[in-house]
Amino acid sequence: MNLQLESTEIVVILALVFISVFILLASLSIPVFGEQKKVRRRLQQRLGEITPESGQPSIGSLLRARYLKKLNPLERQLESLPGMESLARLIEQSGSKVMAYKVVVLSLLLSAAGFALLLFVTKYWPVALAVAAVLIVAPYLRLLYLRQKRMLEFEAQLPEAIDIIKRALLTGHPFSESLNLVAEGLEGPVSLEFGITYSDLSYGSDLRRAMLGLLERVPSVTLMAFVTAVLVQKETGGNLAEILSNIGSVIRGRFRFQRRVKTLSAEGRLSAWILMLVPFGLFGLIYFTTPGYMETLVRSERGHQLIMISFVLMLVGALWIRRLLRIEV
């Protein structure tokens, strides 16, 4: 009986450690430049304002309607549920190829399985509920991470893409053909997105809609500078190659500053990891070397309450540290 009790206690402790480390990773693994979410929201709002001005539906809505027509009736109903379009946009921006409703089903299955397993093993429903809450958001956090990674990769490749477009314009190529040169000459998300934009132009879409569609798929301030320059030059005229040369220099300077800020904030991130992980290491060391010292904390109801309170306070600390490390560039 004692062995069973000790095993249950170990499972409870490991589950709490899993929850805390997962929250820590979700908080501190996000890049130091944390204003991207606000920027994307402003970009999406601006795109929503621009699209009605053009009097035509956006490229994204047309592609969404075409995508739904290819599905069977059941999948079409599931994909048409509230929130599925936003989730599908997140999946597309992350570079994944899974349907939105399958992500929801996976989240529910993971949450239900985790809750049932922890409740069966520990008989302690708060821990099972906490693990279920973590597992239900795990697929979404994974998609957010993949989107962030893809956006950073796109922005890192964008200066080179702008240079290719500039050289193509200087040699006499039309703008649409310069986009095709980017798609053929580079790899990764830049090649894919510029290839889609080139296809839009080739199939008769006007430049404004094609460029706004690119910005809708890749909501980035860096890309917005490029799109704005192209659209303004289309309306007012001017030397687009020279404008793109200046924009490329500005983007490279911004990246250099970002890397500088990331280097200067590395010490803060390391301190955050140490502050958050030392309590777990110290607890494990004391528990396995002198179990009697932790017996009251682990076995008593009051001890369980203190452990839960400490985990909540550590979560607050992790979120506060993350806020301190967010630097807008």
C-alpha positions in Angstrom: 0.0 0.0 0.0 2.8 2.4 0.9 4.5 1.5 -2.4 1.3 2.3 -4.3 1.0 5.6 -2.4 4.6 6.6 -3.1 4.2 5.7 -6.8 1.0 7.9 -7.0 2.8 10.8 -5.3 5.7 10.5 -7.8 3.2 10.6 -10.7 1.5 13.7 -9.2 4.9 15.4 -8.8 6.0 14.5 -12.3 2.7 15.7 -13.8 3.1 19.0 -12.0 6.7 19.3 -13.2 5.5 18.6 -16.8 2.8 21.3 -16.6 5.3 23.8 -15.2 8.0 23.1 -17.7 5.5 23.2 -20.6 4.3 26.6 -19.5 7.8 27.7 -19.0 8.7 26.6 -22.6 5.6 28.2 -24.0 6.5 31.5 -22.2 10.2 31.8 -22.7 10.6 30.0 -26.1 8.7 32.7 -27.9 11.1 35.1 -29.6 12.3 38.1 -27.7 10.5 40.4 -30.1 6.9 40.0 -28.8 5.0 42.6 -30.6 4.3 40.5 -33.7 0.8 39.6 -32.5 -0.3 43.2 -32.2 1.3 43.9 -35.6 -0.5 41.1 -37.3 -3.8 42.3 -35.7 -3.2 45.8 -37.1 -2.3 44.4 -40.5 -5.4 42.2 -40.6 -7.5 45.2 -39.6 -5.9 47.3 -42.3 -6.4 44.6 -44.9 -10.0 44.4 -43.9 -10.3 48.1 -44.5 -8.5 48.0 -47.9 -10.4 45.1 -49.4 -13.8 46.8 -49.3 -12.3 49.9 -50.9 -11.2 47.8 -53.9 -14.8 46.5 -54.3 -13.6 42.9 -54.8 -13.3 39.9 -52.5 -9.9 39.1 -51.2 -7.7 36.4 -52.7 -7.9 34.5 -49.4 -11.7 34.4 -49.4 -11.7 33.2 -53.0 -9.2 30.4 -52.2 -11.2 29.5 -49.1 -14.4 29.1 -51.1 -12.7 27.1 -53.8 -11.1 24.9 -51.0 -14.5 24.2 -49.4 -16.1 23.2 -52.7 -13.5 20.3 -53.0 -14.5 18.7 -49.7 -17.2 16.2 -49.1 -20.4 17.4 -47.4 -19.4 16.3 -43.8 -15.9 17.9 -44.0 -17.5 21.1 -45.6 -19.8 21.4 -42.6 -17.0 20.9 -40.1 -14.7 23.3 -41.9 -17.5 25.9 -42.0 -18.0 26.0 -38.2 -17.2 29.3 -36.4 -13.5 29.8 -35.9 -12.4 27.3 -38.4 -11.5 29.9 -41.0 -9.1 31.6 -38.5 -7.6 28.3 -37.6 -7.2 27.4 -41.3 -5.4 30.6 -41.8 -3.1 29.8 -38.9 -2.4 26.4 -40.4 -1.6 27.9 -43.8 0.7 30.5 -42.3 2.5 27.8 -40.3 3.2 25.8 -43.5 1.2 22.7 -42.4 -1.0 20.7 -44.6 -3.7 19.4 -42.1 -7.4 20.3 -42.1 -8.6 22.6 -39.4 -11.2 20.3 -37.9 -8.6 17.6 -37.5 -6.6 19.9 -35.3 -9.6 20.4 -33.1 -10.3 16.7 -33.0 -6.7 16.0 -32.1 -6.8 18.6 -29.3 -10.0 17.1 -27.8 -8.6 13.5 -28.0 -5.3 14.5 -26.4 -7.1 16.3 -23.6 -9.6 13.5 -22.9 -6.9 10.8 -22.9 -4.6 12.8 -20.6 -7.4 13.6 -18.2 -8.6 9.9 -18.1 -5.0 8.6 -17.7 -4.0 11.0 -14.9 -7.3 10.6 -13.1 -7.0 6.8 -13.2 -3.4 6.8 -12.0 -3.4 9.6 -9.4 -7.1 9.8 -8.4 -6.3 13.5 -8.0 -8.6 15.5 -10.4 -6.9 18.9 -10.1 -3.7 17.5 -11.6 -5.7 15.6 -14.3 -7.6 18.7 -15.1 -4.4 20.8 -15.4 -2.8 18.3 -17.7 -5.9 18.1 -19.8 -5.9 21.9 -20.1 -2.2 21.8 -21.2 -2.8 19.1 -23.8 -5.9 20.7 -25.3 -3.8 23.8 -26.3 -0.7 21.9 -27.2 -1.5 21.6 -31.0 -2.4 25.3 -31.2 0.9 26.3 -29.5 2.7 24.0 -31.9 1.0 25.8 -34.9 1.9 29.2 -33.4 5.5 28.1 -33.0 5.6 26.9 -36.6 4.1 30.1 -37.9 6.5 32.2 -35.9 9.4 30.1 -37.2 8.2 30.4 -40.8 7.6 34.1 -40.6 11.2 34.6 -39.2 12.6 32.5 -42.1 10.5 34.5 -44.6 11.8 37.8 -43.2 15.4 36.6 -43.2 15.1 35.7 -46.9 13.2 38.9 -47.9 16.3 41.1 -48.4 17.8 38.6 -50.8 14.5 38.4 -52.7 14.3 42.2 -52.9 17.8 42.2 -54.3 16.8 39.7 -57.0 13.8 41.8 -57.9 15.9 45.0 -58.1 18.5 43.4 -60.4 15.8 41.9 -62.6 14.2 45.4 -62.9 17.5 47.0 -63.8 18.1 44.4 -66.5 14.7 45.2 -68.1 12.5 42.4 -66.7 8.8 43.3 -65.9 7.9 43.2 -62.2 5.8 40.0 -62.5 8.7 38.2 -64.1 11.0 39.3 -61.3 8.7 37.6 -58.8 9.0 34.4 -60.8 12.8 34.7 -60.7 12.6 34.9 -56.9 10.4 31.8 -56.8 12.8 29.9 -59.0 16.1 31.2 -57.4 15.3 30.8 -53.7 13.9 28.1 -51.5 11.6 28.0 -48.5 8.6 30.2 -47.7 9.8 33.1 -49.8 9.9 31.0 -52.9 6.5 29.5 -52.2 4.7 32.8 -51.5 6.3 34.8 -54.3 5.4 31.9 -56.6 1.8 32.1 -55.6 1.8 35.9 -56.2 3.3 35.3 -59.6 0.6 32.8 -60.4 -2.1 35.3 -59.3 -0.7 37.9 -61.7 -0.3 35.3 -64.5 -4.0 34.3 -64.2 -5.2 37.9 -64.6 -5.3 39.3 -61.0 -4.3 42.9 -60.8 -1.1 43.9 -59.0 -2.9 45.5 -56.0 -5.0 42.4 -55.2 -2.0 40.1 -55.7 0.3 42.1 -53.4 -2.4 42.4 -50.8 -3.0 38.7 -51.0 0.7 38.2 -50.3 0.5 40.4 -47.3 -2.6 38.6 -46.1 -0.8 35.3 -46.2 2.4 36.7 -44.6 1.4 39.4 -42.1 4.8 41.0 -41.6 5.8 44.6 -41.1 8.9 44.0 -43.1 6.9 42.7 -46.0 4.4 45.5 -45.6 7.2 48.0 -46.4 7.9 46.1 -49.7 4.2 45.9 -50.6 3.6 49.5 -49.8 6.6 50.6 -52.0 5.3 48.6 -54.9 1.7 49.9 -54.7 2.8 53.5 -54.2 5.2 53.3 -57.2 2.3 51.8 -59.3 0.1 54.8 -58.4 2.6 57.6 -58.5 5.5 56.3 -60.7 9.2 56.5 -59.9 12.3 54.3 -59.9 11.1 51.1 -58.2 14.6 49.6 -58.4 16.1 52.5 -56.4 13.2 52.4 -53.9 13.7 48.6 -53.4 17.4 49.2 -52.9 16.7 51.6 -50.1 14.1 49.3 -48.5 16.6 46.4 -48.6 19.2 48.5 -46.7 16.6 49.5 -44.1 15.5 45.8 -43.6 19.1 44.7 -43.2 19.7 47.4 -40.6 16.6 46.3 -38.7 17.8 42.7 -38.7 21.2 43.8 -37.4 19.6 45.7 -34.6 17.3 42.8 -33.7 20.3 40.5 -33.5 22.1 43.0 -31.3 19.1 43.3 -28.9 18.8 39.5 -28.8 22.4 39.2 -27.8 22.1 41.8 -25.1 18.9 40.1 -23.7 20.5 36.6 -23.7 21.6 37.0 -20.1 18.1 37.8 -19.0 16.7 34.7 -20.7 19.4 32.5 -19.2 18.6 34.0 -15.7 14.9 33.2 -16.3 15.6 29.6 -17.1 17.8 29.2 -14.0 15.2 30.9 -11.7 12.5 28.6 -13.0 14.3 25.3 -13.1 16.4 25.5 -9.9 13.3 24.8 -7.6 12.5 21.6 -9.5 16.1 20.4 -9.3 16.4 21.3 -5.6 13.1 19.6 -4.8 14.1 16.4 -6.7 17.5 16.3 -5.0 16.0 16.7 -1.5 13.2 14.3 -2.2 15.4 11.4 -3.4 18.3 11.9 -1.0 16.3 12.5 2.2 12.6 11.6 1.5 11.6 12.2 5.1 12.4 15.8 4.8 9.7 16.3 2.2 7.2 13.7 3.6 4.9 16.3 5.2 4.8 18.4 2.1 4.2 15.5 -0.3 1.7 13.4 1.8 -0.4 16.0 3.6 -3.4 17.8 2.1 -2.0 21.1 3.2 1.3 20.2 1.5 -0.5 19.6 -1.8 -2.2 23.0 -1.5 1.2 24.7 -1.0 2.6 22.9 -4.0 -0.3 24.0 -6.2 0.1 27.6 -4.9 3.8 27.5 -5.6 3.2 26.3 -9.2 0.6 29.1 -9.8 3.1 31.7 -8.4 5.8 30.3 -10.7 3.5 30.6 -13.6 2.9 34.3 -12.7 6.7 34.7 -12.5 7.3 33.1 -15.9 4.7 35.4 -17.5 6.1 38.4 -15.8 9.7 37.5 -16.9 8.4 37.0 -20.4 6.9 40.5 -20.3 10.1 42.0 -19.2 12.0 40.3 -22.1 9.6 41.5 -24.8 11.3 44.3 -26.7 9.6 46.1 -29.6 11.9 46.8 -32.6 
